Amino acid sequence: MIKQSFSFKVFWLVLVFCSTLLFSAGETVQEYVINHVIDSDEWHPLPFISIEFPKIAFGEFYSFEKGLHFTMLFLALIFLVIVFVLLYNKKRPYPKGFTNLLEVFVLFVRNEISISNLGEKDGRKYTPFFLTLFFFILMLNIMGLIPLFSTASANINVTAGLATIIFFMMITVGFLRKGPIGFFKTFIPSGVPKPVLVILFPIELVGLIIKPFALLIRLFANMLAGHLIIFSILGVIITFGYAGLPSFFLALFIYILEILVAFIQAYIFTLLSAMFVGEMMHHQH
């Protein structure tokens, strides 16, 4: 009993110490939680370390002040270059180790997402785009789970930027594949009486905007909510002391779920994007 009691106290002290370091970047738990998920002009990579981003002005009407999530996007790009240029071994006759792990995701995105929704020819052609989209979102999501970084994928501006790319891609492939007239015929269901088309055509046209909007909201909301829950639960330890100890295990459980969510959200965003683009290519009423 004495040894168990001593071990419990040691565990508790380590837990409180780590939690204190975790939240020392902000004056309060609420401040740290908010700073972890929103964009800022400062970056706190480690406790008691603060990096302030310079203000960049573009002319008289626009200035760039908050650079935290922009930095996360740039770091994600660097990490992906390191992974696929330095760590990904293409010289082996068969994949092995880390290369084999990456090949699993590459083949899955190519076969189950790109080819399945765009067809064999178009699917292989657009596979590099969807691979880039999948791994970039996945990298942002995983970085958000590391206290050293911030959650850029929980920023609605970031997800809106990704969704905007899909929106213009849908329009571009629709125009190139079907021409202007054929593009607008996509929104006219066949066999529907003309008076009904007065209602259906605007609805179908609005659906073109709703689809990328659903993409940005889904990714933004899921990543934001998960991180808010984790850090809020960890904040209970700081706020209530011993009484908040059980919340650590709940936060750990949710954190493990968030690792799964990071992969799922990257998969869903890429899958829906491929479905929307494929629909504009091959849509028939």
N, C-alpha and C positions, 0 to 999 in steps of 0.2 A: 504494500500500500504506500509506503514511504517513497519507494522508487517510482511508482506510478504517479504519485502526487508531484514529485520533483520533475519528472518528465513532462507532466502536463503544464507546470509552471514555465519550464524552459520553452515548450512549444508556444505557450501563450505570449511570453515575452518576445520571442522571435516574430510571431505573427503581428503583434502590436507595433514592433519596431519597423517591420517591412511595410505595414499599412501606413505608419507615420511618414516614412520616406516617400511612399507612393503619393500621398496627398500634400507633401511639403511644398510642391511646386505652386500650390495655391494657398490662400489664407484660410479658406474653408473648403469643406467637402463639396458644397454646391459649386464653388468657383472652379475647383479642379475638374469636376464632371463636365461643366459647360465648356471649359477650355480644351478638354480632350476631343470634343465632337464638333465645335464650331471653328471657323477660320479665325485667325488672329495675326497680329503683327509681331508676335513673339513666339518663340519655340523653346519649350522646357524639356530638352532631351533627357536630362538627369536632374535629380534633386539639387536645388541651389544653383543650377546652371540655367541661364536665360540668354537666348540669342534673339536680338531684335533685328527685324528686317527693315531695310531702308525704304523710304517712300520714293516711288518712281512715278514721275509725271509724264504723261503723253499729251503734250499740247496744253491748252488752257482749260479744257472741259473734262478731262479724264485723268485720274491719278490712280496708281496701283499701290495700296497701302498694306493690305493683308496678304502676306506671302507664305503662310504656314502650309496650307493645302497645296499651293502651287509647288512648294518644295517637296511635299510628299509625292506629287505626281512625277516630278523630275527624278526623285530617288527611286520610285517604282520603275521608271524607264531604265535607270542605271542598273538596278538589280536584275531586270529582265535581260538586259544585254549581257551581264555577267553570266547569268544562268545558261543562256542559249548560245553564247559565243565562246565562253571560256570553259564552262562545266559540261556542256552538251557535246559528247564525243561522237562525231559523224564518221570517223575513220574505221571504227570497228565493223566487221562483217555482220555482227549481230549486236543489238543493244545490251548493255550490261550495267547493273547498279543504278545510279542516278539517271543515266540516260534511258534506261529501260522504264523507269518510273515516268519520265516525261513522255516517252513514246506511248504509254498507256493513255494519257490525256490527249495527246496529239491525234492518235487514231480514233479515239472516242469522239472528239469534236469533228473530225473529218467525216467519219462514217455515220454517226448517230445524229449529228446536228446539221452539218453543211450538206452532205449528199442526200440525206433523208428528206430535206425540205426544199432543196434547190435542184435535185436531180443529179445524175452522175457527172455530166459535163460541167454544168454551172457550179455544182457542189465542189468539185476539185479546183475550179478556177477561183472561187471565193473562199476556199479553206484558209489561206494565209490571213485574210481579214478577220475571220471569226476566231481563229487561233489567237491573234493579237488581242482581240476584244476580250476573250475569255481569260487569258493569262494576265492581262493588264488589270481587269477588275479583281481577279483572284489575288493578285499581289497587293492591291490597295486594301482589300478586306483583311488579309493576313497581317499587313503592317499595322492596321488599326487595332489588332489584338496584342500588339507589343507596346508596353508603356513608353518605350523610347520614342515612338512615332505617334502621329495623330491619325484620325479616321477620316481620310479625304472622301471616301465613298459614302460617308454620312452627311456630306455637304450637298445640298440640293442643286447648287450651281454645277458641281462636277457631274452628277448624274444627268442633269439637264443637258450638259455638253455632250455626253455620250449618246443620249437619246436623240439629240439634234442631228448627230452624225447618221444615225439610223434613219431618221425622218428624210433627210436629203438623199440618202442612198435609196430609199424606197421610191422616191419621186424620180431620181435619175435612171434607175434600172427600168422603171415603168415606161418612161419616155423613150429610152433607147430601144427597148424591146418591142414596144407596141406603137410608138409614135404618139403625137399629141391627141389625135382623135381616138385611137385605141386606148390611150391612157384613161380618158374620161369615160369610155365605154365600160371600163372596169367597174365603175360605180353604178352601172345600170343593169339590174338583174333582168335576165331574159324571161319572157313569158309573163311579165307583170303588166297589167293594164296601164295605159298611159296616165290616167288620172292619179293612180297610186304612185307613179314615178315622181310626181311633184313632191311627195312626202319622202319617199325612199332615197332619192338621189341626194338631197342635202344630208340625210342621216348617214349614208354611205360615205359621203365626202368628209363629214365631221369625224367619222371613224378613222380616217387617215391621220388626223391629229391626235385623236384619243389614244391610239396604239402606242406611239412613242411617249406620250404623257404617262400612260400606265407603266411603262418601263422605268421612267425616272422616279416615279413615286414609290414603286415597289422596292427598288434597290435602296433608295434614300431612307424610307421608313423602316425597313428591316434592320439596316446597319445602325441607324440612329437609336432605335428602341433597344436593341441588344446591349449596346455600350452604356446607355443610360441606366439600364437595369443593373448591370454588373457593378459599375462604380457607385451607384446609389446603395446597393447592398453592402459593398465593402465599407462605405461610409458609416454604416451602422456600427461597425466595430469601433471607430474613432468616437462616435457620438455616445454610445451606451456602454462601452467597456466590456466587462465580462458577459453582460447580458446579451451583447451582440455577437458573441463567439459563434453560435450556430449559423449565423448568416454567412460566414466564410465558406462553409461547405456548400451552401446554396449557390453562392457566387461562383465557386469552383465548378459546380455542375452546369450552371448556365454558360460559363466560359467554354467548357467542353462542347456544349451545344453550339456556341457561336463559331467554333472552328468548323463544325459541320455546316453551319449556315453560310460561312464564308465561301465554301465550295458550291453549295446549293444555289446561292444568289448569283454567283458568276455563271453557273450552268443555266439557270432560268433566264437571265438577261440575254445570254448568247443564243439560247434556244428560241426564245420569242423573237429576237431580232432576225434570226434565220427564217422563221416562219413568216414574218411580216414581209421580208424581202422576197422570199420565194412566192408568196401570194401575189405580189405585184408583178413577178415574172410570168407566172403560169396560171394566173387567176382566170377561171372560166365560169360563167354563170349558165 
